[in-house]
């Protein structure tokens, strides 16, 4: 108990600064080109995820449990990009590096909430593929609309609760030394290490979050694909195995895009220059929301067919309208 009493004691006066200073991307030559690139990535992300959500909403054939998770992934990607990139450009491109204490905590909360939901969405989609391939006859019984909506809703409640606790622990810290955050946003780990009182509870909770939102989801996804590989090994023909595995390629691509850069950064963190680490992590935050809709449109047959169907309907309706006006 003494461990936590030092940070959560009732009689402690907490020193809260008026603002923090975000110091990421400092000293990098021609960095403004990177900001322009981030702006392009954000525009593509917004357009792509909006298209995916619109296609799923307009096509009744896509109102399946799997596409509830895909819709939520596109929704989270859209919100995550909108929470991070515009603020990042405002901070660095327009040199507004001072951010108030309350705004910094709010910025942290929304960034981590949407990043965490991206991971949990990948878990939901891996479970969907696991049941679809291992128990195809029972898929519609085990993975229902109600089940998927309940799973997604529970993930939202969980991730919001976790981040509220993280923010709550930060409010119990005193910042009486430096207020410079060496990152591209209000980074949780960088912030609590600036405290001049005991931040052990924050450090323990940060490790808990890493296990809960990085290693546990990754382990579940890898285990689910080991089970899928075992189930496919029992399929009679290679053509059937390939057809079943093809339904997983989009999800596997998303998993690789999200986890590989993070694992490389954390594995090689001691040998990576701080600026290179910051750029790598910033790309990890903004790239998946841009690539996810592109991957689903290119690699998912149902969405490609749906897009063609919607475009054909629009073209046919325009042709009919033009014929009416010509008459």
Buried (B, 14 or more C-beta within 10 A) or exposed (E): EEEBEBBBEEEBEEEEBEBBBBBBBBEBEEBEEBBEEBBEBBEBBBEBBBBBBEBBEEBEEBEBBBBBBBBBBBBBBBBBBBBBBEBBBEBBBEEEBBBEBEBBBBBBBBBBBBBBBBBBBBBBBBBBBBBBBBEEEEBEEBBEEEBBBEBBEEBBEBBBEBBEEBBEBBEBBBBBEBBBBBBBBBBBEBBBBBBEBBBEBBBEBBEEBEEBBBEEBBEBBEEBBEEBEEBBEEBEEEEEBEEBBEBBEBBBBBBEBBBEBBEEBEEEEEEBEBBEBBBBBBBBBBBBBBBBBBBBBEBBEBBBEBBEBBEEEEEEEEEEEEEEEEE
